[in-house]
Amino acid sequence: MKFFLDTAMIDEIKQAKAWGFLDGVTTNPSLAAKTGRPFKTVAQEILKTAAPLPVSLEVVATDVEGMLEQARELYSWGKNVVAKIPMTEAGMQALNILKKEEIPVNVTLVFSANQALLAAKAGATYVSPFIGRLDDVGEEGMRLIEDAVRIYKNYGFSTQVLVASIRHPMHIVEACRIGADVATMPFSVLRQLFKHPLTDAGLKKFLADWEKVPGNPFEKVPR
Ligand code: E4P
């Protein structure tokens, strides 16, 4: 299971990398807006910080020519760029061309098994089913991950299932049980993965008991 960070915040990317848990980064226009900084500046910092790991940067054009132009521009910023293209008719047409130019594509805003199938048939490197947003409208997002993983296995598609719109740690566990390839998560969820109250309580007790141990080999002046 690869861990991607769903963020445009450089400090978060640096911290995830320092922990050794960073396999890539995904961004979107909403995350870029939160930075309040010019997109090209932020994107290039992300690319540099994450290199050589893949970074998904999203096109904002909705027509084929516009998507192609933007995807090529984004890809010119770094060889670790993955062009994020929405699941639309124009998006799939653009993907068909970008594939020939060897520009990797992450198909975003995927909400059904048929959309996941189309993305794979079109030759996407990643498909991003948004499970949290499906949960939000009363559908079971994780069922879509099961379907996509099963369909790709049945037909030998190489497109990687990138679980997106992750809201909490159990989404990660479920995605791992199903065998999804990648999970992209907010930094807050990555931090939550470390947490267990028994770890905190256990550490507190060990440290308290350690005070009762005679002699401390780690102190310069042993007690
Ligand atoms: C990932 O590529 C998406 O941008 C992201 O996971 C969307 O998450 P959200 O539904 O929390 O906005």
Residues whose N, C-alpha, C, O or C-beta is under 5 A from the ligand:
A	BS01	E4P	D6 T26 T27 N28 S128 G132 R133 A164 S165 I166 T184
